[in-house]
């Protein structure tokens, strides 16, 4: 795990401890999260 990832995690952990995060408004970028098994029919990449 890189330095910025560790810093980011530490900040999120601290904000969570202080109840300063509203996880009901959180989103995930599908570009940065790998699918575990993928779908039946994968989408074609046009990049």
Buried (B, 14 or more C-beta within 10 A) or exposed (E): EEEEEEEEEEEEEEEEEEEEBEEEEEEEEEEEEEEEEEEEEEEEEEE
